[in-house]
Amino acid sequence: MTDIQSQVAGLIIPRLDFDDPKLAYECGEQFIRKHRIRSFVVFGGAAREVADTISRLEELSDLPLLMCADMERGAGQQWSGATSFPYFKGLGELARRSKSLNSILRSAEITAMEAKACGVHVLFSPVVDVDYNPDNPIISIRSFGQQVDHVIACARAYITGLESRGMLPTLKHFPGHGDTIVDSHEDLPELEGDIGRLNSVELKPFRTLCKAFPSVGLMTGHLASQVLDPSGLPASLSEAMTSGLLRTDWGYDGPIFTDALIMGAVADQQGNAVLQAFRAGADFLLMPSDVEDAIKVISRAIEKEEILQVRLESSLRRASTLRETVGVRKGMIDMQTIEERVGRADYFEAAREIAKEVVCIKRGIVPSPQGKTLVLVLEAEKRSLKSLHLGECPFRTTSIDKQPDHLPEHDLLVVVTDVRPAAWKQIHQFPAMWREFLNSSFKRRNHLLISLGSDRLERQLPDLKNFLCTYGRSEFAINEVERIVQRLS
C-alpha cells in the first residue's frame, strides 16, 4: 500500500454490523490489516459486546480508531442494554409545551456518555432538517419540528449536551431534507424553491449552527437543488455546495461527512461517487460499496491531479483536528466499568420520565372506558410491536401489508400502530386499504388511535376524532401505551 493509499484509507468509513459480534470483528480485522482503515460506523449489537469488539480491534491498528454511530434516539437505538429516547419531534414538542430545553439537553448528555463508554467519538446527530412537508417519507418525526427557529433552539441544546460530554455532533442532512417527498435511500430528492426560500428555511439551521459551533461536524445529504447547483448533482457530490457554499461562502472549516454512499440516490453513480464526493470537498466518505476500489480510485486521481493533493492535505488536517477535539486514544474503553456507565438506573429513570412527558394528545381526548374494548395492534413491520403486552385486554395483531378482515363486536376500538419513517421501507403512512378500513371503523365506533411513530396520521384519516402520539417505541413508550390501554379495558 502506498503512502497516498494509506492516507486516503484514513478518510473511508466502512460499516460494522454488531448483530453478529464475531463477524463484526472479522470484518474490522480485514479492513484494518488489508486496507489500514482507521474509522468505522457501528450498528446494532449489545453494548458490552460492541465495546469489547472495538477494544480488540484497536489492538490491531497502528492508530486509535475513530468510531462513529447513528444515534438520533439514544444509544439504545443501536445497542441493547443502553438508553433509548423519543424521536426528536417528541422532544421538540415537549420543549414547546414546557418552555424548557432540559429534556433535550439531558437526553444528549446520556447518549454521549453511553456512546463514549463503548468507544464512540462521533454521532451522526442531530437532525436539523425542518419538518416542512407532511408527505416526507424519511424525515418527519426525526426533525425537532416545523418552525425553523424552534429547530435551531432545540439543536443548540442537543449539540451543547453532546459536546459537554466530549462527543462530536454532526448536523444533517445538508442542505435540508425536510421539504422533499422522496427518500434519498431509494432515489434522488430535489429541493424546490428560490434562494430566498432556501436561505430562510432549509439552509438557516445549518448556517446558524455552523457559525455558533465552528468545530461541529456536518453531513452532506444526497439532495439536489438546481438553485444551489444547476448541474443537478446532490450536495454530497457537489463542489458548488460543499467547497463553494459551505467552505468559501460560509467559511465553515469543520469535518464534512457524506451520507452513506450505498444509498439509492447515488447508487447509479457508485463507480465514481466516492471520487466525486472527495473532489467536491468531503473529508470522510461514509459506507462506500467497495472499500478497496474507493481507496484505489481516489489515490489514482490524487497522483494525477495536484489540486487533489491539496484537497487530501486539507482533509487530513481536519481529521487530525477531529481526533484531537474528541480525544481519540487507545485504551479509552474500560471494560470493567461498562455496566456502571451504560444502562444505569438513573439514565433509565430519566428516559422513562421523558417518555412519559412526551406523550401528547394530538386530537380529541382519551375516551373513558365503556362497554367492550377491542385493541387492534397494527404493525408497520412483522413483529415490530412484539414487546407490547396487553394482559387480559382483547386484542388482535396484524401488519399494514395484510388485507384488513372483520373485527369482533366492540364499543371502543383502540388502534396501536408504529407507522413511522424508516430507511428503504416506505412505512411512513397507512396503505390505501387500511386508510379506508380505519376511516370506516372510526366513523361507526368510538375510538382512539395511538401512534408510536408518526404524528401526522390524522391527515390520512378524516374520521379520526381521538389521536395520541408517543413519538417512539422504546420500552418506556411501550410501558405508557400498556398503561393507557389497560385503563381502557
C-alpha positions as a printed Julia matrix, in Angstrom:
489×3 Matrix{Float64}:
   0.0     0.0     0.0
   1.41    3.4    -0.99
   1.56    6.39    1.37
  -1.27    8.1    -0.52
  -3.44    4.98   -0.34
  -2.79    4.78    3.39
  -3.75    8.44    3.82
  -6.93    8.01    1.77
  -7.85    4.93    3.82
  -7.95    7.19    6.85
 -10.9     9.05    5.3
 -13.01    5.99    4.46
 -15.66    4.91    6.99
 -16.98    1.35    6.44
 -19.93   -0.09    8.33
 -19.61   -2.72   11.06
 -22.75   -4.67   11.99
 -22.65   -5.99   15.54
 -25.72   -8.2    15.37
 -23.02  -10.84   14.9
 -20.04   -9.64   17.03
 -17.75  -12.39   15.7
 -18.43  -11.34   12.1
 -18.04   -7.67   13.03
 -14.59   -8.39   14.44
 -13.56  -10.42   11.39
 -14.7    -7.66    9.01
 -13.0    -4.98   11.09
  -9.81   -7.02   11.24
  -9.74   -7.38    7.45
 -10.36   -3.66    6.91
  -7.55   -2.75    9.32
  -4.96   -5.3     8.2
  -5.61   -5.15    4.46
  -6.62   -1.52    3.93
  -5.39    0.32    7.05
  -8.9     1.6     7.76
  -8.94    3.73   10.91
 -12.6     4.78   11.16
 -15.85    2.82   11.37
 -19.57    3.42   11.82
 -21.16    0.87   14.14
 -24.66   -0.6    14.02
 -26.55   -3.0    16.28
 -25.44   -5.43   18.94
 -25.26   -5.37   22.72
 -23.39   -2.5    24.34
 -20.83   -4.66   26.16
 -20.09   -6.8    23.08
 -19.65   -3.68   20.95
 -17.24   -2.17   23.47
 -15.26   -5.42   23.73
 -15.0    -5.82   19.95
 -13.91   -2.2    19.42
 -11.3    -2.63   22.16
  -9.9    -5.74   20.48
  -9.89   -4.11   17.05
  -7.9    -1.2    18.44
  -5.09   -3.59   19.31
  -4.7    -4.35   15.59
  -4.45   -0.73   14.46
  -1.35    1.45   14.45
  -3.57    4.46   15.24
  -6.51    4.7    17.66
  -9.77    4.03   15.85
 -12.26    6.82   15.23
 -15.69    5.3    15.85
 -18.98    6.81   14.65
 -22.61    5.91   15.28
 -26.1     6.92   14.21
 -27.92    7.59   17.5
 -30.75   10.05   16.98
 -32.82    8.28   19.66
 -30.08    7.5    22.15
 -27.52    4.71   22.34
 -30.41    2.3    22.81
 -31.38    2.94   19.19
 -28.38    0.79   18.25
 -27.37   -1.23   21.31
 -29.36   -3.43   23.63
 -28.66   -2.54   27.23
 -28.33    1.19   26.5
 -30.85    4.01   26.98
 -33.48    4.99   24.4
 -35.25    8.32   23.94
 -38.15    9.57   21.82
 -37.78   10.85   18.28
 -36.57   14.45   18.09
 -40.07   15.64   17.17
 -41.32   14.41   20.54
 -38.51   16.19   22.36
 -39.21   19.32   20.35
 -42.93   19.22   21.17
 -42.14   18.69   24.86
 -39.77   21.66   24.79
 -42.53   23.8    23.28
 -45.14   22.75   25.85
 -42.85   23.0    28.87
 -40.92   26.04   27.59
 -37.76   24.21   28.63
 -34.9    22.54   26.74
 -33.79   20.5    29.75
 -35.07   17.16   28.41
 -33.22   17.69   25.15
 -30.02   18.59   26.98
 -30.3    15.61   29.34
 -31.04   13.1    26.57
 -27.99   14.33   24.65
 -25.73   14.05   27.7
 -26.83   10.49   28.46
 -26.5     9.47   24.81
 -22.98   10.89   24.66
 -21.86    9.27   27.92
 -23.1     5.82   26.92
 -21.65    6.09   23.42
 -18.31    7.31   24.79
 -18.16    4.46   27.3
 -18.3     1.96   24.42
 -15.64    3.72   22.34
 -17.69    6.01   20.04
 -16.47    9.56   19.34
 -18.76   10.93   16.59
 -22.54   10.88   16.49
 -24.39   11.44   13.21
 -26.87   13.64   15.04
 -28.75   15.94   15.46
 -31.12   16.11   12.51
 -31.57   19.82   11.75
 -33.87   19.38    8.76
 -37.13   21.27    9.15
 -40.27   19.08    9.1
 -41.85   21.21    6.42
 -43.52   18.74    4.07
 -46.17   16.47    5.67
 -45.68   13.91    2.87
 -41.97   13.47    3.59
 -41.25    9.73    3.82
 -37.98    9.8     5.75
 -37.6    12.92    7.96
 -40.96   13.68    9.64
 -40.63   12.95   13.38
 -36.84   12.74   13.12
 -36.92   16.56   12.95
 -37.34   18.79   16.01
 -40.29   20.49   14.34
 -41.86   22.63   11.68
 -40.62   26.08   12.77
 -37.07   26.97   11.76
 -36.12   28.9    14.89
 -37.51   26.18   17.13
 -35.42   23.57   15.3
 -32.35   25.74   15.81
 -33.03   26.24   19.52
 -33.56   22.52   20.13
 -30.47   21.59   18.12
 -28.39   24.1    20.1
 -29.36   22.35   23.32
 -28.66   18.91   21.87
 -25.27   19.94   20.5
 -24.37   21.53   23.83
 -25.23   18.29   25.62
 -23.14   16.14   23.27
 -20.14   18.45   23.3
 -20.2    18.79   27.1
 -19.51   15.04   27.28
 -16.73   15.01   24.69
 -18.81   13.86   21.71
 -18.67   15.38   18.23
 -22.19   16.17   16.9
 -22.88   16.06   13.17
 -25.55   18.27   11.61
 -27.6    16.51    8.95
 -28.78   16.35    6.16
 -27.32   19.41    4.38
 -28.8    21.34    2.58
 -32.06   20.17    4.18
 -34.17   17.04    3.64
 -37.41   18.24    5.25
 -39.29   19.54    2.21
 -38.93   16.5    -0.03
 -41.26   13.68   -1.0
 -38.53   11.2    -1.99
 -36.47    9.05    0.39
 -32.81    9.52   -0.57
 -32.19    5.91    0.46
 -34.16    4.98   -2.64
 -33.83    7.82   -5.14
 -32.55   11.38   -5.55
 -34.78   14.06   -3.98
 -34.7    17.6    -5.32
 -35.26   20.72   -3.23
 -37.7    23.19   -4.69
 -37.86   26.92   -4.01
 -35.81   30.0    -4.79
 -32.69   31.12   -2.93
 -34.71   33.33   -0.59
 -36.82   30.39    0.5
 -33.79   28.09    0.89
 -31.91   30.69    2.95
 -34.84   31.29    5.28
 -35.87   27.65    5.79
 -33.61   24.74    4.72
 -30.21   26.4     4.97
 -30.8    28.58    8.04
 -30.3    25.87   10.72
 -27.04   24.71    9.11
 -25.68   28.21    8.62
 -26.64   29.37   12.12
 -25.33   26.3    13.93
 -22.09   26.08   11.94
 -21.38   29.65   13.0
 -22.3    29.01   16.64
 -20.36   25.72   16.85
 -17.39   26.02   14.43
 -15.93   22.58   15.17
 -19.22   20.69   14.78
 -19.38   18.05   12.06
 -21.72   18.27    9.07
 -23.22   15.56    6.86
 -23.95   16.32    3.23
 -27.14   14.7     2.01
 -27.9    13.09   -1.31
 -30.12   16.06   -2.2
 -30.12   18.06   -5.42
 -31.01   21.74   -5.8
 -30.99   23.47   -9.17
 -30.7    26.79   -7.33
 -27.56   25.77   -5.42
 -26.03   23.66   -8.19
 -27.58   23.75  -11.7
 -25.67   20.57  -12.63
 -28.21   18.54  -10.7
 -25.58   16.81   -8.56
 -26.58   16.03   -4.97
 -24.9    18.05   -2.22
 -22.77   15.03   -1.28
 -21.16   15.08   -4.75
 -21.44   18.81   -5.46
 -18.37   21.02   -5.41
 -20.65   24.06   -5.67
 -22.46   23.18   -2.46
 -19.62   21.61   -0.47
 -16.49   23.59   -1.34
 -18.39   26.59   -2.67
 -21.26   27.32   -0.3
 -20.01   25.64    2.87
 -16.28   26.27    2.72
 -15.96   29.5     0.73
 -19.2    31.39    1.29
 -19.89   30.36    4.88
 -16.26   29.89    5.96
 -17.07   26.56    7.58
 -13.93   24.55    8.36
 -15.3    21.62   10.35
 -15.26   17.99    9.23
 -17.69   17.09    6.43
 -19.08   13.56    6.18
 -21.07   12.27    3.23
 -24.27   10.41    3.86
 -23.94    6.68    3.17
 -22.66    6.13   -0.37
 -24.65    2.9    -0.74
 -27.92    4.83   -0.8
 -30.16    4.75   -3.86
 -29.81    8.47   -4.59
 -26.21    7.92   -5.73
 -26.28    4.18   -6.46
 -26.21    4.63  -10.24
 -23.1     6.78   -9.81
 -21.37    4.32   -7.49
 -18.46    3.84   -9.86
 -17.29    7.41   -9.33
 -19.45    8.67   -6.45
 -16.61    8.34   -3.93
 -14.26   10.32   -6.17
 -16.93   12.93   -6.88
 -17.6    13.3    -3.16
 -13.91   13.69   -2.38
 -13.41   16.12   -5.23
 -16.45   18.1    -4.03
 -14.83   18.64   -0.64
 -15.99   15.84    1.66
 -13.46   14.86    4.33
 -14.96   11.5     5.25
 -16.59    9.06    2.81
 -19.25    7.04    4.56
 -20.01    3.43    3.66
 -18.81    3.07    0.05
 -19.96   -0.2    -1.5
 -16.37   -1.28   -2.24
 -13.72    0.0     0.18
 -10.73   -1.3    -1.77
 -11.97    0.24   -5.03
 -12.73    3.56   -3.29
  -9.18    3.82   -1.98
  -7.67    2.97   -5.38
  -9.89    5.33   -7.38
  -9.21    8.33   -5.14
  -5.49    7.56   -4.82
  -5.02    7.33   -8.58
  -6.77   10.66   -9.08
  -4.64   12.33   -6.39
  -1.44   11.08   -8.04
  -2.54   12.67  -11.35
  -4.02   15.95  -10.14
  -2.04   18.32   -7.96
  -5.19   20.12   -6.82
  -6.46   16.89   -5.28
  -3.24   16.57   -3.3
  -4.12   19.89   -1.68
  -7.63   18.56   -1.06
  -6.19   15.49    0.64
  -3.98   17.62    2.89
  -6.99   19.68    3.97
  -8.99   16.59    4.85
  -6.1    15.01    6.73
  -5.72   18.23    8.72
  -9.4    18.23    9.65
  -9.27   14.53   10.51
  -6.32   15.19   12.82
  -8.12   18.12   14.45
 -11.22   15.99   14.92
  -9.23   13.27   16.66
  -7.71   15.85   19.0
 -11.07   17.51   19.68
 -12.81   14.32   20.82
  -9.71   12.84   22.45
  -9.28    9.74   20.31
  -6.8     7.48   22.05
  -6.2     3.83   22.68
  -7.37    2.38   25.96
 -10.32    4.73   26.45
 -12.68    1.77   26.84
 -12.74    0.4    30.37
 -14.44   -2.97   30.17
 -14.54   -3.19   33.97
 -16.92   -0.25   34.23
 -19.22   -0.75   31.22
 -22.18   -1.79   33.39
 -21.62    1.29   35.57
 -21.62    3.62   32.56
 -24.22    2.13   30.22
 -27.84    1.39   31.08
 -27.59    2.92   34.53
 -30.73    3.06   36.67
 -30.68    6.88   36.78
 -30.34    7.04   32.97
 -33.33    4.73   32.57
 -35.34    6.73   35.07
 -34.58    9.97   33.19
 -35.6     8.33   29.91
 -38.78    6.95   31.49
 -39.79   10.4    32.75
 -39.04   12.0    29.38
 -41.03    9.3    27.52
 -43.99    9.86   29.85
 -43.88   13.65   29.42
 -43.53   13.4    25.64
 -46.84   11.52   25.23
 -49.21   14.01   23.64
 -52.9    14.07   22.73
 -52.85   15.34   19.14
 -56.62   15.39   18.69
 -59.67   14.9    20.89
 -59.38   13.06   24.18
 -58.53    9.69   25.66
 -62.02    8.15   25.86
 -63.42    6.78   29.11
 -63.77    3.0    29.39
 -67.15    1.9    28.04
 -68.64   -1.46   27.2
 -66.42   -3.81   25.23
 -62.94   -2.58   24.24
 -61.05   -4.12   21.33
 -57.38   -3.33   20.66
 -56.05   -3.59   17.12
 -52.25   -3.7    17.06
 -51.27   -2.61   13.57
 -47.57   -3.27   12.97
 -45.58   -1.38   10.33
 -43.31   -4.44   10.05
 -43.79   -8.05   11.08
 -43.46   -8.35   14.88
 -42.3    -4.75   15.23
 -44.51   -4.37   18.32
 -43.77   -7.81   19.79
 -42.73   -6.26   23.11
 -46.23   -4.81   23.64
 -48.07   -6.81   26.31
 -51.75   -6.06   26.87
 -52.62   -8.6    29.54
 -56.31   -9.59   29.61
 -57.4    -6.91   27.14
 -58.87   -8.45   23.95
 -56.6    -7.59   21.06
 -55.74   -8.55   17.52
 -52.33   -8.09   15.9
 -51.78   -7.69   12.17
 -49.47   -5.94    9.71
 -50.18   -2.96    7.47
 -49.2    -5.03    4.43
 -52.03   -7.51    5.06
 -55.63   -7.12    3.99
 -57.93   -5.98    6.85
 -60.52   -8.51    7.94
 -63.67   -8.33   10.01
 -63.33   -7.24   13.63
 -65.31   -8.74   16.53
 -68.08   -6.61   18.05
 -66.83   -3.78   20.22
 -67.89   -0.45   21.73
 -64.45    1.16   21.83
 -61.74    0.5    19.23
 -58.15    1.26   20.24
 -55.68    1.11   17.36
 -51.99    0.93   18.29
 -49.53    1.41   15.43
 -45.86    2.18   14.81
 -46.16    3.63   11.3
 -43.04    5.81   11.01
 -40.2     7.0     8.76
 -37.7     4.2     8.12
 -34.92    3.89    5.56
 -35.78    1.93    2.43
 -39.07    0.64    3.88
 -41.81    3.14    2.94
 -43.76    2.55    6.16
 -44.4     6.21    6.97
 -48.14    6.09    6.26
 -51.08    3.71    6.03
 -51.63    2.0     2.68
 -54.97    2.77    0.98
 -56.68   -0.43    2.15
 -56.02    0.41    5.8
 -56.99    4.08    5.39
 -60.39    3.02    4.08
 -60.83    0.38    6.76
 -59.87    2.67    9.65
 -61.96    5.58    8.42
 -64.97    3.31    8.16
 -64.34    1.89   11.65
 -63.76    5.31   13.22
 -66.95    6.67   11.66
 -69.08    3.93   13.26
 -67.46    3.44   16.68
 -65.87    5.38   19.49
 -62.12    5.07   19.08
 -58.57    6.05   19.99
 -55.55    5.9    17.7
 -52.21    5.54   19.5
 -49.14    6.15   17.37
 -45.69    5.08   18.49
 -44.3     6.79   15.41
 -45.73    9.37   13.03
 -47.66   12.33   14.47
 -49.36   13.21   11.17
 -51.58   10.2    10.65
 -54.73   12.28   11.05
 -54.08   13.7     7.58
 -54.99   10.3     6.17
 -57.94    9.72    8.49
 -60.6    12.43    8.23
 -62.92   10.49   10.56
 -60.31   10.25   13.31
 -61.51   12.01   16.46
 -59.12   10.86   19.2
 -55.4    10.62   18.5
 -52.45   10.18   20.87
 -48.75   10.03   19.98
 -45.78    8.72   21.98
 -43.12    9.74   19.41
 -41.24    6.49   19.8
 -41.44    2.81   20.62
 -38.79    2.47   23.32
 -39.6     0.2    26.25
 -40.65    3.31   28.17
 -43.06    4.38   25.43
 -44.4     0.82   25.25
 -44.97    0.92   29.02
 -47.03    4.1    28.64
 -49.14    2.54   25.92
 -49.73   -0.57   28.02
 -50.83    1.6    30.96
 -53.24    3.6    28.79
 -54.74    0.56   27.08
 -55.17   -1.42   30.29
 -57.0     1.56   31.8
 -59.47    1.42   28.9
 -60.06   -2.33   29.02
